[in-house]
Amino acid sequence: MSDFVNTNLEKCTLELFNIGAIKFGEFVLKSGIKSPIYFDLRLIISFPELLKMVADLIWEKMKNKKFDHICGVPYTALPISTVVSVQHNYPMIIRRKEMKSYGTKKLIEGNYSAGEKCLIVEDVIVSGSSVIETAQVLRKEKLCITDAVVFLDREQGGLKNLEKNGINTESVLSIYEVLNILVKHEKIDADTFTKTVAYLKSYSEVSFSKATRALLKDQSRINMPLMERAKAATNPLAQRLLTLMDRKKSNLCVAVDTQSSVELISMAEKLGPYICLLKTHIDIIDDFSKETIQKLKELSEKHDFLLFEDRKFADIGNTVKMQYKGGVHNICDWAHLVTAHPVAGPGVLQGLCKAGLRDDRGCVIIAEMSSSGNLNTPAYIEDSIKIGNSFGGFVIGYVCQSSIDVDAGVILFTPGVSLDASSDSLGQQYVTPETAVNEKGADVVIVGRGITGSENPVERAEQYRKRCYDALCKRFES
Ligand code: 5IU
């Protein structure tokens, strides 16, 4: 820690105590839990030098991070982030707490665009509820939220809760440091110190508030009917897909891996009524033309399914941006959904978002592949979800092979499914539709050769649709 920070932490803590921003007594926090200590940093706006000191200490924590914007959690962190913004020429955005009833009806003020990174600033953190509420609003606008800086961490579980949601949070001061400084300077007695520490130890894992959990729809994805999940989804495309699945009674995605555009179109025409998604590998088509895309678009509308290009974007942001929007395939123009490997970090999603997105464009992150010997360790899968969470307005779900822990509005896709569970000669491993949906927790089942390679693809598609959808309905009943 630099001398600047060390000296100022102590000075700042004592000042906060002197002005009455740190109080001891009996308080009830926003989450409803009781507390013998309370921080009221709102007061610092009446003490400009102290406000500046707090802003300087926040700046020390964030100055080496690279972001496009900062956003203070309303209200106390607004003046703090304004001071940081003005002093360091750092663009700010503001999240409204209430939507305006007139004019633009915007929830976020300021100049920003999809794919940009925004750092969140907060004064005091208990469970992390306020930070996550702000993050969700920003993520809805396709901003990338990976980091927060808070002035004071009450060490009651907030940092861990946020980390699980993809927000890496650093704090300037811990509540224990505050207590130690106050004891050292005889501002509180040993009894108050001991009681406060005992309280903190017994409330060290406060979960998100009820309201926040409702906002996150942090309920069981597994047993929730599709239309309820559609309402729970943050992402408009996830809403659309879940509604479509309910309407068509299909959670079947057909993978048409053919090198002929005639066959691709013919399959799309025949199988359209049975599927919710048509998955393509457009770069394997030998006779690709603009007409191929035109026909796919028409069939997607006629038969009510979405187009899913399994492009597996994996490069740095700048490259994927061009791979997505541009080239002969110009994927961004027609594919509602694309896949991406998160191996290169959040940049891949930033790049995709920067391609200039419409609302009906989304991404599915590949957390775990179906093939034997894949390199997707549990840690990799967990990190994939964190990256996906950071882009909640763009990422609609994950390709995976197990029921990973995601919110109810998020969709899981599972390939490697066939009626006679076995394998192929190149590493693909299969399970039955029932195993995929009921044991592995799949929402959408991806089937390729099991349908396209059969003698009667239409009959087979209906057979798969029924087995997959029945298995899904069984989950709602249990
Ligand atoms: N696919 C997988 N496994 C994965 C991912 C994608 O099989 O983990 I990510 C693709 C490959 C193919 C389709 O396009 O899904 C499955 O085809 P078969 O059902 O024919 O094996």
Boltz pocket constraint, residues with backbone or C-beta under 6 A from the ligand:
constraints:
  - pocket:
      binder: B
      contacts: [[A, 255], [A, 257], [A, 310], [A, 339], [A, 366], [A, 368], [A, 369], [A, 370], [A, 371], [A, 399], [A, 415], [A, 416], [A, 417], [A, 428], [A, 446], [A, 447], [A, 448], [A, 449], [A, 450]]
      max_distance: 6.0
